[in-house]
């Protein structure tokens, strides 16, 4: 009888331990599932911001990085930190920052859409070769934020009035008027147009958009210049490319209610009767840098195909 009771007690104890272990193991699996789900949701809702980094050919390239900050001044600081030359896992392969590595962002003041940035004197250690790309990357990256309309750069509290090495004079407030990846194709001082055109470049098997500000003697509407430049078989920089078919024609265009309507012939479609995203965005990026519109509507033979708004890019 004692043996039977002992066996029963051992059985009950073992069964109880088994039940307890089973019960306590269930929340562990549930907790893991919740953590994984939350991680996926957080990743999906992370916002990216556009910044401009240097490629191997010393052209500034438009790319995106994750910015965790919410407040505009904190976003500005985070963007600038990504532009400083250093080991940064956020920066894609084949691209690099433009601000000298020891530079410190000392203070950020935002007032009426103007961001005043006070850098340490290390900013001035930039080489003459890269001084324009550095300032351009700062300005263009910060102007991607909708609350920023202009940039003032200070060094140890003093306004930067000239480029650090060439001593070329700078305007008091910097904006996109300084141009990006400037290319001068002038033959005279008459009928000068300044047109920003977005090309594509393959860097480490990833396509990036590369804006080029062209200065040329052409008094046509900028959209005509944009389409002609993107359809031409010759691009001045061999590493840049366009996917717009050379047979594409802009049949007509008009602006209405902050929308630029572009009507093309059938060659806007590729062989699969689709319009490549790279084609649409090359044109849309170019339009938004040259026209004060909020949307581009793409049409083929007067039939609407796709629209791209300024807010989504």
Secondary structure in CASP SS format (residue, H / E / C, confidence):
PFRMAT SS
TARGET T0000
AUTHOR 0000-0000-0000
METHOD secondary structure of the structure
MODEL  1
X C 1.00
X H 1.00
X H 1.00
X H 1.00
X H 1.00
X H 1.00
X H 1.00
X H 1.00
X H 1.00
X H 1.00
X H 1.00
X H 1.00
X H 1.00
X H 1.00
X H 1.00
X H 1.00
X H 1.00
X H 1.00
X H 1.00
X H 1.00
X H 1.00
X H 1.00
X H 1.00
X H 1.00
X H 1.00
X H 1.00
X H 1.00
X H 1.00
X H 1.00
X H 1.00
X H 1.00
X H 1.00
X H 1.00
X H 1.00
X H 1.00
X H 1.00
X H 1.00
X H 1.00
X H 1.00
X H 1.00
X H 1.00
X H 1.00
X H 1.00
X H 1.00
X H 1.00
X C 1.00
X C 1.00
X E 1.00
X E 1.00
X E 1.00
X E 1.00
X E 1.00
X E 1.00
X E 1.00
X C 1.00
X C 1.00
X C 1.00
X C 1.00
X C 1.00
X E 1.00
X E 1.00
X E 1.00
X E 1.00
X E 1.00
X E 1.00
X E 1.00
X C 1.00
X C 1.00
X C 1.00
X C 1.00
X C 1.00
X H 1.00
X H 1.00
X H 1.00
X H 1.00
X H 1.00
X H 1.00
X H 1.00
X H 1.00
X H 1.00
X H 1.00
X H 1.00
X H 1.00
X E 1.00
X C 1.00
X C 1.00
X C 1.00
X C 1.00
X C 1.00
X C 1.00
X C 1.00
X C 1.00
X C 1.00
X C 1.00
X C 1.00
X E 1.00
X C 1.00
X C 1.00
X E 1.00
X C 1.00
X C 1.00
X C 1.00
X C 1.00
X C 1.00
X E 1.00
X E 1.00
X E 1.00
X E 1.00
X E 1.00
X E 1.00
X E 1.00
X C 1.00
X C 1.00
X E 1.00
X E 1.00
X E 1.00
X E 1.00
X E 1.00
X E 1.00
X C 1.00
X H 1.00
X H 1.00
X H 1.00
X H 1.00
X H 1.00
X C 1.00
X C 1.00
X C 1.00
X C 1.00
X C 1.00
X H 1.00
X H 1.00
X H 1.00
X H 1.00
X H 1.00
X H 1.00
X H 1.00
X H 1.00
X H 1.00
X H 1.00
X H 1.00
X H 1.00
X C 1.00
X C 1.00
X C 1.00
X C 1.00
X C 1.00
X C 1.00
X C 1.00
X E 1.00
X E 1.00
X E 1.00
X E 1.00
X E 1.00
X E 1.00
X C 1.00
X C 1.00
X E 1.00
X E 1.00
X C 1.00
X C 1.00
X E 1.00
X C 1.00
X C 1.00
X C 1.00
X C 1.00
X C 1.00
X C 1.00
X E 1.00
X C 1.00
X C 1.00
X C 1.00
X C 1.00
X E 1.00
X C 1.00
X H 1.00
X H 1.00
X H 1.00
X C 1.00
X C 1.00
X C 1.00
X C 1.00
X E 1.00
X E 1.00
X E 1.00
X C 1.00
X C 1.00
X C 1.00
X C 1.00
X C 1.00
X C 1.00
X E 1.00
X E 1.00
X E 1.00
X E 1.00
X E 1.00
X E 1.00
X E 1.00
X E 1.00
X E 1.00
X E 1.00
X E 1.00
X E 1.00
X C 1.00
X C 1.00
X E 1.00
X E 1.00
X E 1.00
X E 1.00
X E 1.00
X E 1.00
X E 1.00
X E 1.00
X E 1.00
X E 1.00
X E 1.00
X E 1.00
X C 1.00
X C 1.00
X C 1.00
X C 1.00
X H 1.00
X H 1.00
X H 1.00
X H 1.00
X H 1.00
X H 1.00
X H 1.00
X H 1.00
X H 1.00
X H 1.00
X C 1.00
X C 1.00
X C 1.00
X C 1.00
X C 1.00
X C 1.00
X C 1.00
X C 1.00
X C 1.00
X E 1.00
X C 1.00
X C 1.00
X C 1.00
X C 1.00
X C 1.00
X C 1.00
X C 1.00
X C 1.00
X E 1.00
X E 1.00
X E 1.00
X E 1.00
X E 1.00
X E 1.00
X E 1.00
X C 1.00
X C 1.00
X E 1.00
X E 1.00
X E 1.00
X E 1.00
X E 1.00
X E 1.00
X C 1.00
X H 1.00
X H 1.00
X H 1.00
X C 1.00
X C 1.00
X C 1.00
X C 1.00
X C 1.00
X C 1.00
X C 1.00
X C 1.00
X H 1.00
X H 1.00
X H 1.00
X H 1.00
X H 1.00
X H 1.00
X H 1.00
X H 1.00
X H 1.00
X H 1.00
X H 1.00
X H 1.00
X H 1.00
X H 1.00
X C 1.00
X C 1.00
X C 1.00
X C 1.00
X E 1.00
X E 1.00
X E 1.00
X E 1.00
X E 1.00
X E 1.00
X C 1.00
X C 1.00
X E 1.00
X E 1.00
X E 1.00
X E 1.00
X E 1.00
X E 1.00
X E 1.00
X H 1.00
X H 1.00
X H 1.00
X C 1.00
END
